[in-house]
Amino acid sequence: MIAITRTPHPKERPIIFENIFKPGYSPDIETYIAHGGYEQAKKALSMTPEEILNAVKASNLRGRGGAAFPTGVKWSFIKREDRKPQ
């Protein structure tokens, strides 16, 4: 078992690794799954492409480019039948 000993910065808010600094947390896959890992992936696999697109739009997720373009809007430009951008 590998222990993570670093403590987060007071202004740091880990999202993906929110449990990594908790005592006894180990970075192995079993611990990750025991703490709810992959639950959102399971949810996404049960959703239709339209439901995923609507969830991304509702999240207001933005691109990392200078314009911060909404990711859900960008994804909506892709023709489903072509499976590639226009």
Legacy VTK file of the C-alpha trace (Angstrom):
# vtk DataFile Version 3.0
C-alpha trace
ASCII
DATASET POLYDATA
POINTS 86 float
0.000 0.000 0.000
1.307 3.437 -0.961
0.347 6.242 1.392
-0.117 9.802 0.166
1.486 12.035 2.763
1.213 15.457 1.131
-1.450 17.741 2.533
-3.406 19.927 0.134
-2.992 23.671 -0.015
-5.774 25.439 1.976
-7.209 26.874 -1.268
-6.878 23.583 -3.168
-10.155 21.786 -3.860
-9.414 18.391 -5.366
-12.354 17.089 -7.338
-11.173 13.905 -9.029
-8.888 12.986 -6.123
-11.108 14.309 -3.341
-10.367 11.316 -1.079
-6.641 11.001 -1.752
-5.537 13.003 1.302
-7.808 11.201 3.758
-6.049 8.985 6.312
-5.874 5.367 5.201
-6.664 6.128 1.571
-4.587 4.094 -0.845
-4.243 4.912 -4.553
-5.110 1.376 -5.650
-8.158 0.571 -7.777
-9.986 -1.319 -5.021
-9.877 1.708 -2.708
-10.965 4.001 -5.538
-13.992 1.801 -6.301
-14.831 1.453 -2.578
-15.000 5.265 -2.361
-17.425 5.553 -5.291
-14.986 5.504 -8.175
-16.521 4.857 -11.599
-20.075 5.569 -10.397
-20.441 8.471 -12.832
-18.977 6.344 -15.635
-21.603 3.671 -14.905
-24.285 6.354 -14.990
-23.023 7.725 -18.316
-22.997 4.258 -19.867
-26.692 3.897 -19.039
-27.589 7.250 -20.663
-28.440 8.024 -24.274
-26.145 10.347 -26.229
-28.831 13.056 -26.011
-29.016 12.707 -22.220
-25.232 13.022 -21.957
-25.244 16.075 -24.222
-27.991 17.699 -22.138
-26.096 16.937 -18.914
-22.922 18.529 -20.297
-24.900 21.569 -21.450
-26.574 21.877 -18.020
-23.188 21.641 -16.278
-22.017 24.815 -18.044
-18.656 23.141 -18.664
-16.434 25.473 -20.683
-13.538 24.907 -23.043
-10.032 25.839 -21.983
-9.434 28.116 -24.961
-9.461 31.864 -24.595
-13.141 32.156 -25.493
-14.292 29.581 -22.902
-16.818 28.227 -25.404
-19.509 25.982 -23.851
-18.531 22.330 -24.309
-22.129 21.108 -24.633
-22.771 23.537 -27.470
-19.567 22.435 -29.201
-20.567 18.785 -28.860
-23.994 19.547 -30.345
-22.295 20.563 -33.616
-21.232 16.967 -34.244
-23.542 15.048 -36.580
-24.355 11.749 -34.871
-24.652 9.872 -38.141
-21.185 10.995 -39.342
-19.493 10.543 -35.960
-17.067 13.363 -36.769
-17.161 17.176 -36.555
-18.675 19.254 -39.340
LINES 1 87
86 0 1 2 3 4 5 6 7 8 9 10 11 12 13 14 15 16 17 18 19 20 21 22 23 24 25 26 27 28 29 30 31 32 33 34 35 36 37 38 39 40 41 42 43 44 45 46 47 48 49 50 51 52 53 54 55 56 57 58 59 60 61 62 63 64 65 66 67 68 69 70 71 72 73 74 75 76 77 78 79 80 81 82 83 84 85
